[in-house]
Amino acid sequence: MKKNISLITICLFILVIIITGVILINDNTKEQTKVCFQNHCFDVELAAEPQKLSRGLMFREQLDLDKGMLFIFEKEGEYPFWMKNTLIPLDIIWINENKEVVFISDNTQPCEDSFCPSINPEKNARYVLEINGGISRKINLVVGDKMNFEIE
C-alpha cells in the first residue's frame, strides 16, 4: 500500500513537471523576428492569427525604441489600420509582397474620441509594421525602401 502511494506521488510529480515545462515553452515561444531597413533593425512580434491581427499594440503603455509588431496577411491587399485603444504614437508602415515600403503614416497619434478614423493608404500591402512614432523619420525611411526579415 505504501509503495503504491509513493509510486502515485512520483508519477504525479513527474506529470506536473512535464505540464509546467510545456506551458513555459509555449509562453516563451512568442513568435518574433528581426526586421531590418538598411542599418536599422527592430525586434518585432509577429501578428498573423486573427486575434493578434485585431489587437495589435492596443493597450501597450510603452514600446522599446528597437521593438515593434509586424502584421502578416495571407495575401496582398488594402489593409486600413486605426488607433483605437492605442496608448502610444506609432509609425505605421505598409509593405508590399516584394518587401518594399508603399506607405508610411508617420507619428500617428492615439485616438482619444469614441470615433476613431481608419488610416487607409489605398495601396496594396502584404505586411504592416508598427514601430514607435517618429522613428521612421529619424532613420530616413521612405517609400520604396526594402525591408529584410526571415520567419523561422
JORAFEN-V481528 format. One line per field, one symbol per residue. ss: DSSP state (H for helix, E for strand, L for the rest). A space follows every 10 residues. Layout:
ss = ???
This chain:
ss = LHHHHHHHHH HHHHHHHHHH HHHHHHHHLL LEEEEEELLE EEEEEEELLH HHHHHLLLLL LLLLLLEEEE EEEEEEELLL ELLLLLLLLE EEEEELLLLE EEEEEEEELL LLLLLLLLEL LLLLEEEEEE EELLHHHHLL LLLLLELELL LL
